[in-house]
């Protein structure tokens, strides 16, 4: 209940501020203002209705159109909101500077009339900058929508590992993560991802969580193409936070039926050309809040693993690197961050996660963080394109 109150309050703040700062000062007639407020109210209602319908009527013919309308408009407004805040800060600083200049000039010449910013001028500045903001955010929304909906590009990363056995030199691990099958990511998008992944002929495929946003029964038909992913050394899966929101046990059964091996704080020995490495997987970093017996535990995942082997851990959240490094992992493969998904909210992600995207070294452990293969919430990506990642292991 507390989360619902916070969510509604946040939505009201964002939508309300946009209305107050853009519609209220607009120099248009009363009928136009009523129309604009009605459109804003429709946006506000649509996002709430979309969330309700996702849970209450996922198969209704109106659910997907309302979902698209609600979340595209939500993306547009969550872009407009920070731009408006930035504009208001600039105007406020500008007003302070002008007031300081006027005060200084009065000290020099008290008789001079220095009204540098009359009310009509202020209104003109506000309305002109509002049009500029809407032009920019409208264009970015369109760009972000196209960027989010295109088939993800393949990103090739070489990971140099000390003591990597010669038998695994050049071993290619394809990572899919944060696919977020939902009301806007459907079977056609999943099939396009599978087709592109299979063109890479990887040795192994790993999926590092957040497969879907919804119950397994509602979305299982949309994930069927994942059965067609092919790799000689198998397909492996670890849970993300959204599996726990959507019912983790049914989804674990479903991914197993799709040919994946779930790694629940466990590991497998992978053999190739007479050499071995350890592949381990941990549950989501915060899984214990919903399913206590699924508490993420890299130590348990590597328990009884052979010594002197390269150890690779799959973990949804980059935060797992702290425990994984302590457990002796050579490489951690993760996702969760979406690379920030879209500007300017991407700068908030680093407040929660130690790494946002790319390959990094954390002590003796390396970590790769994918930007994700799908998207969550608004169908938008700006400055953080989706990806299918191919990690090639290279002898140091």
C-alpha positions as CSV (number, residue, x, y, z in Angstrom):
1,X,0.0,0.0,0.0
2,X,2.9,2.3,0.8
3,X,4.4,1.8,-2.7
4,X,1.0,2.6,-4.3
5,X,0.8,5.9,-2.4
6,X,4.3,6.9,-3.3
7,X,3.7,6.0,-7.0
8,X,0.4,7.9,-7.2
9,X,2.0,10.9,-5.4
10,X,5.0,10.9,-7.8
11,X,2.7,10.7,-10.9
12,X,0.6,13.5,-9.5
13,X,3.7,15.7,-8.9
14,X,5.1,15.1,-12.4
15,X,1.8,15.6,-14.3
16,X,0.7,18.4,-12.1
17,X,3.9,20.4,-12.5
18,X,3.8,20.0,-16.3
19,X,0.3,21.4,-16.3
20,X,1.0,24.3,-13.9
21,X,4.2,25.3,-15.6
22,X,3.0,24.9,-19.2
23,X,-0.8,25.1,-19.5
24,X,-1.5,27.7,-16.8
25,X,0.7,30.5,-18.2
26,X,-0.1,29.8,-21.9
27,X,-1.6,32.7,-23.7
28,X,-4.6,30.8,-25.2
29,X,-8.4,31.1,-24.7
30,X,-10.3,29.3,-22.0
31,X,-11.6,26.6,-24.3
32,X,-8.0,25.7,-25.4
33,X,-6.9,25.5,-21.7
34,X,-9.8,23.2,-20.9
35,X,-8.8,21.0,-23.8
36,X,-5.1,20.9,-22.8
37,X,-6.0,20.1,-19.2
38,X,-8.3,17.3,-20.5
39,X,-5.4,15.9,-22.6
40,X,-3.1,15.9,-19.6
41,X,-5.8,14.2,-17.5
42,X,-6.2,11.6,-20.2
43,X,-2.4,10.9,-20.0
44,X,-2.6,10.6,-16.2
45,X,-5.7,8.3,-16.3
46,X,-4.2,6.1,-19.0
47,X,-1.0,5.3,-17.1
48,X,-2.9,4.3,-14.0
49,X,-5.5,2.3,-16.1
50,X,-2.7,0.6,-18.0
51,X,-1.2,-0.7,-14.8
52,X,-4.6,-1.9,-13.5
53,X,-5.5,-3.6,-16.7
54,X,-2.2,-5.4,-16.9
55,X,-3.0,-7.3,-13.7
56,X,-6.8,-7.4,-14.0
57,X,-7.5,-7.9,-17.7
58,X,-4.2,-8.7,-19.6
59,X,-6.0,-10.3,-22.5
60,X,-8.6,-7.6,-23.0
61,X,-8.4,-6.1,-26.5
62,X,-8.1,-2.6,-25.0
63,X,-5.2,-3.4,-22.7
64,X,-2.4,-3.2,-25.2
65,X,-3.6,0.1,-26.9
66,X,-4.1,1.7,-23.5
67,X,-0.7,0.5,-22.4
68,X,1.0,2.0,-25.4
69,X,-0.8,5.3,-25.0
70,X,-0.2,5.5,-21.3
71,X,3.5,4.6,-21.3
72,X,4.5,6.6,-24.4
73,X,2.8,9.7,-22.8
74,X,4.5,8.8,-19.5
75,X,7.8,8.8,-21.3
76,X,7.1,12.1,-22.9
77,X,6.1,13.7,-19.5
78,X,9.1,12.2,-17.6
79,X,11.3,13.8,-20.2
80,X,9.5,17.1,-20.0
81,X,9.5,17.2,-16.2
82,X,13.3,17.5,-15.7
83,X,13.7,19.9,-18.7
84,X,11.1,22.1,-17.0
85,X,12.9,21.9,-13.7
86,X,16.2,22.8,-15.4
87,X,14.5,25.7,-17.3
88,X,13.0,27.0,-14.0
89,X,16.4,26.9,-12.3
90,X,18.0,28.8,-15.2
91,X,15.2,31.5,-15.0
92,X,15.5,31.7,-11.2
93,X,19.3,32.2,-11.4
94,X,18.8,34.7,-14.2
95,X,16.3,36.6,-12.0
96,X,18.8,36.6,-9.1
97,X,21.6,37.9,-11.3
98,X,19.3,40.7,-12.7
99,X,18.2,41.7,-9.2
100,X,21.8,41.8,-8.0
101,X,22.8,44.0,-11.0
102,X,19.8,46.3,-10.4
103,X,20.7,46.6,-6.7
104,X,24.3,47.5,-7.6
105,X,23.2,50.1,-10.1
106,X,20.8,51.6,-7.6
107,X,23.7,52.0,-5.2
108,X,25.5,54.0,-7.9
109,X,22.5,55.9,-9.2
110,X,19.5,55.8,-6.9
111,X,17.3,57.9,-9.2
112,X,17.4,55.5,-12.1
113,X,14.4,53.3,-12.9
114,X,15.9,49.8,-13.4
115,X,12.8,47.5,-13.8
116,X,14.7,44.9,-15.8
117,X,12.0,42.3,-16.0
118,X,8.3,43.3,-16.3
119,X,5.5,40.8,-15.9
120,X,4.8,40.7,-19.6
121,X,8.4,40.0,-20.3
122,X,8.5,37.2,-17.7
123,X,5.4,35.6,-19.3
124,X,6.9,35.8,-22.7
125,X,10.1,34.1,-21.5
126,X,8.1,31.3,-19.8
127,X,5.9,30.6,-22.8
128,X,8.7,30.8,-25.3
129,X,10.9,28.4,-23.3
130,X,7.8,26.1,-22.8
131,X,7.5,25.8,-26.6
132,X,11.2,25.1,-26.8
133,X,11.0,22.4,-24.1
134,X,8.0,20.7,-25.7
135,X,9.7,20.8,-29.1
136,X,12.9,19.1,-27.7
137,X,11.1,16.5,-25.5
138,X,8.6,15.7,-28.3
139,X,11.5,15.0,-30.7
140,X,13.4,13.0,-28.1
141,X,10.3,10.9,-27.4
142,X,10.0,10.0,-31.1
143,X,13.7,9.2,-31.3
144,X,13.6,7.2,-28.1
145,X,10.6,5.2,-29.3
146,X,12.3,4.2,-32.5
147,X,15.5,3.4,-30.7
148,X,13.8,1.2,-28.2
149,X,11.8,-0.7,-30.8
150,X,14.6,-1.6,-33.2
151,X,16.2,-5.0,-32.9
152,X,19.2,-4.7,-30.5
153,X,22.6,-4.5,-32.0
154,X,25.3,-7.1,-31.2
155,X,28.0,-5.8,-28.9
156,X,31.3,-7.8,-29.0
157,X,33.5,-7.6,-25.9
158,X,36.8,-9.3,-25.4
159,X,37.4,-10.3,-21.8
160,X,41.0,-11.0,-21.0
161,X,41.4,-13.5,-18.2
162,X,44.6,-14.6,-16.5
163,X,45.0,-18.3,-16.2
164,X,42.2,-19.0,-18.8
165,X,42.9,-22.5,-20.1
166,X,43.9,-22.7,-23.7
167,X,40.9,-24.9,-24.4
168,X,38.6,-21.9,-23.6
169,X,40.6,-19.3,-25.5
170,X,38.0,-17.7,-27.8
171,X,35.0,-19.2,-26.0
172,X,32.0,-17.0,-26.8
173,X,29.2,-16.4,-24.3
174,X,26.1,-14.6,-25.6
175,X,24.2,-12.6,-23.0
176,X,20.5,-11.7,-23.2
177,X,19.2,-9.7,-20.2
178,X,16.3,-7.5,-19.2
179,X,14.1,-8.6,-22.1
180,X,11.0,-7.5,-20.1
181,X,8.4,-9.3,-22.2
182,X,5.2,-7.3,-21.5
183,X,2.2,-5.5,-23.0
184,X,4.6,-3.7,-25.5
185,X,7.3,-6.3,-26.0
186,X,5.6,-9.3,-27.6
187,X,6.5,-12.4,-29.5
188,X,7.6,-10.6,-32.7
189,X,10.2,-8.7,-30.8
190,X,11.4,-11.8,-29.0
191,X,11.7,-13.7,-32.3
192,X,13.8,-10.9,-33.8
193,X,16.2,-11.1,-30.8
194,X,16.4,-14.9,-31.2
195,X,17.1,-14.7,-34.9
196,X,19.8,-12.2,-34.4
197,X,21.4,-14.1,-31.5
198,X,21.5,-17.3,-33.5
199,X,23.5,-15.6,-36.3
200,X,26.3,-15.3,-33.8
201,X,26.7,-19.1,-33.3
202,X,27.8,-18.6,-29.7
203,X,29.3,-21.4,-27.6
204,X,27.0,-20.7,-24.7
205,X,23.9,-18.5,-24.0
206,X,23.2,-16.9,-20.7
207,X,20.1,-14.9,-19.6
208,X,20.7,-12.7,-16.6
209,X,17.1,-12.1,-15.4
210,X,14.1,-9.9,-15.9
211,X,12.7,-12.0,-18.7
212,X,9.1,-10.8,-18.3
213,X,6.8,-8.3,-16.5
214,X,3.7,-10.3,-15.7
215,X,2.6,-13.7,-14.8
216,X,3.8,-16.8,-16.6
217,X,0.3,-17.8,-17.6
218,X,-0.3,-14.4,-19.2
219,X,3.0,-14.1,-21.1
220,X,4.3,-17.6,-21.7
221,X,3.1,-17.6,-25.4
222,X,5.2,-14.5,-26.0
223,X,8.4,-16.1,-24.8
224,X,8.1,-19.3,-26.9
225,X,10.7,-18.2,-29.5
226,X,13.4,-18.4,-26.8
227,X,13.2,-22.2,-27.2
228,X,14.9,-21.7,-30.6
229,X,18.1,-20.2,-29.1
230,X,21.0,-22.5,-29.9
231,X,24.4,-23.0,-28.3
232,X,26.6,-26.1,-28.1
233,X,27.4,-25.6,-24.4
234,X,23.9,-24.9,-23.2
235,X,21.6,-22.1,-22.1
236,X,21.6,-20.8,-18.5
237,X,19.3,-18.5,-16.6
238,X,19.4,-16.6,-13.3
239,X,16.6,-14.7,-11.7
240,X,16.2,-10.9,-11.7
241,X,14.0,-8.8,-9.5
242,X,11.0,-8.9,-11.9
243,X,10.8,-12.7,-11.7
244,X,10.0,-12.3,-8.0
245,X,7.4,-9.6,-8.7
246,X,5.8,-11.9,-11.3
247,X,5.9,-15.3,-9.6
248,X,9.4,-16.8,-9.6
249,X,8.5,-20.5,-9.4
250,X,6.2,-20.6,-12.4
251,X,8.8,-18.7,-14.4
252,X,11.6,-21.0,-13.4
253,X,9.6,-23.9,-14.6
254,X,8.8,-22.1,-17.9
255,X,12.5,-21.2,-18.6
256,X,13.4,-24.8,-18.0
257,X,10.8,-25.9,-20.6
258,X,12.4,-23.3,-23.0
259,X,15.7,-25.2,-22.7
260,X,17.5,-23.1,-20.0
261,X,19.2,-24.4,-17.0
262,X,18.3,-22.2,-14.0
263,X,21.2,-21.6,-11.6
264,X,19.8,-20.9,-8.2
265,X,23.0,-20.2,-6.1
266,X,24.6,-23.2,-7.8
267,X,27.2,-24.0,-10.5
268,X,28.1,-26.2,-13.3
269,X,31.4,-27.5,-14.6
270,X,31.9,-26.7,-18.3
271,X,34.4,-28.8,-20.2
272,X,36.0,-28.0,-23.5
273,X,39.0,-29.4,-25.3
274,X,40.2,-31.1,-22.2
275,X,39.9,-28.0,-20.0
276,X,37.3,-26.8,-17.4
277,X,35.8,-23.6,-16.1
278,X,33.2,-23.0,-13.5
279,X,29.9,-21.3,-14.4
280,X,27.8,-20.3,-11.4
281,X,24.6,-18.3,-11.0
282,X,23.1,-16.4,-8.1
283,X,19.6,-15.2,-7.4
284,X,18.7,-11.6,-7.6
285,X,20.5,-9.3,-5.1
286,X,17.2,-8.5,-3.3
287,X,15.4,-11.9,-3.8
288,X,15.3,-12.6,-0.1
289,X,12.8,-9.8,0.5
290,X,10.2,-11.8,-1.4
291,X,11.4,-15.4,-1.2
292,X,13.7,-15.8,1.9
293,X,15.1,-19.1,0.8
294,X,16.3,-17.5,-2.4
295,X,18.7,-15.1,-0.7
296,X,21.6,-14.4,-3.1
297,X,24.7,-16.3,-2.1
298,X,27.8,-16.4,-4.3
299,X,29.7,-18.4,-1.6
300,X,27.0,-21.1,-1.8
301,X,27.0,-20.9,-5.6
302,X,30.7,-21.8,-5.7
303,X,30.7,-24.3,-2.8
304,X,32.6,-27.4,-3.7
305,X,33.7,-26.0,-7.1
306,X,37.1,-27.2,-8.2
307,X,40.0,-25.0,-7.1
308,X,42.3,-23.4,-9.7
309,X,39.5,-23.0,-12.3
310,X,38.3,-19.8,-13.9
311,X,35.0,-18.9,-12.1
312,X,32.3,-17.0,-13.9
313,X,29.2,-15.9,-12.0
314,X,25.9,-14.8,-13.5
315,X,24.1,-12.2,-11.4
316,X,21.3,-9.9,-12.3
317,X,22.4,-6.8,-10.4
318,X,25.9,-5.3,-10.5
319,X,25.7,-4.9,-6.7
320,X,26.4,-8.6,-6.5
321,X,30.0,-7.9,-7.5
322,X,31.0,-7.1,-3.9
323,X,30.0,-10.6,-2.6
324,X,31.1,-12.3,-5.9
325,X,34.6,-10.8,-5.6
326,X,34.9,-12.0,-2.1
327,X,33.9,-15.5,-3.2
328,X,36.7,-15.5,-5.8
329,X,34.9,-14.8,-9.0
330,X,37.0,-14.0,-12.0
331,X,34.2,-12.6,-14.1
332,X,30.6,-11.4,-13.2
333,X,28.0,-11.0,-15.9
334,X,25.1,-8.8,-15.1
335,X,22.4,-6.4,-16.3
336,X,19.5,-4.7,-14.4
337,X,20.6,-1.1,-15.1
338,X,19.5,-0.8,-18.8
339,X,22.4,1.5,-19.0
340,X,20.1,4.2,-17.6
341,X,17.6,3.6,-20.5
342,X,17.0,7.3,-21.2
343,X,18.4,10.7,-20.6
344,X,18.5,12.4,-18.1
345,X,17.3,9.7,-15.6
346,X,20.4,7.6,-16.5
347,X,22.4,9.7,-14.1
348,X,20.2,8.4,-11.2
349,X,21.2,4.8,-11.8
350,X,24.8,5.3,-10.5
351,X,23.3,6.3,-7.2
352,X,22.0,2.7,-6.7
353,X,24.6,0.6,-8.6
354,X,28.4,0.6,-8.6
355,X,28.6,0.1,-12.4
356,X,26.0,1.2,-15.0
357,X,27.4,-0.3,-18.3
358,X,30.4,-1.9,-19.8
359,X,33.4,-3.9,-18.7
360,X,35.1,-2.9,-15.4
361,X,37.7,-4.3,-13.1
362,X,36.7,-4.6,-9.4
363,X,39.7,-5.7,-7.5
364,X,40.7,-9.1,-9.0
365,X,37.2,-9.5,-10.5
366,X,36.0,-8.2,-13.8
367,X,32.3,-7.3,-14.3
368,X,30.4,-6.7,-17.4
369,X,27.1,-4.8,-17.2
370,X,24.8,-5.0,-20.2
371,X,22.4,-2.2,-21.2
372,X,19.7,-4.8,-21.6
373,X,18.0,-6.4,-24.6
374,X,14.5,-4.9,-24.0
375,X,13.3,-2.0,-22.0
376,X,11.1,-1.4,-18.9
377,X,8.2,1.1,-18.6
378,X,8.2,3.8,-21.3
379,X,9.2,2.3,-24.7
380,X,12.1,4.7,-25.0
381,X,15.9,4.5,-25.1
382,X,18.0,7.7,-25.4
383,X,21.7,7.5,-25.0
384,X,21.6,3.8,-23.9
385,X,20.8,1.5,-26.9
386,X,19.7,-2.0,-26.2
387,X,22.2,-4.8,-26.9
388,X,22.8,-8.5,-27.4
389,X,26.2,-9.0,-25.9
390,X,28.8,-11.5,-27.0
391,X,31.6,-11.9,-24.5
392,X,34.7,-13.6,-25.9
393,X,37.1,-15.1,-23.4
394,X,40.7,-14.4,-24.2
395,X,43.8,-15.7,-22.5
396,X,45.7,-12.9,-20.7
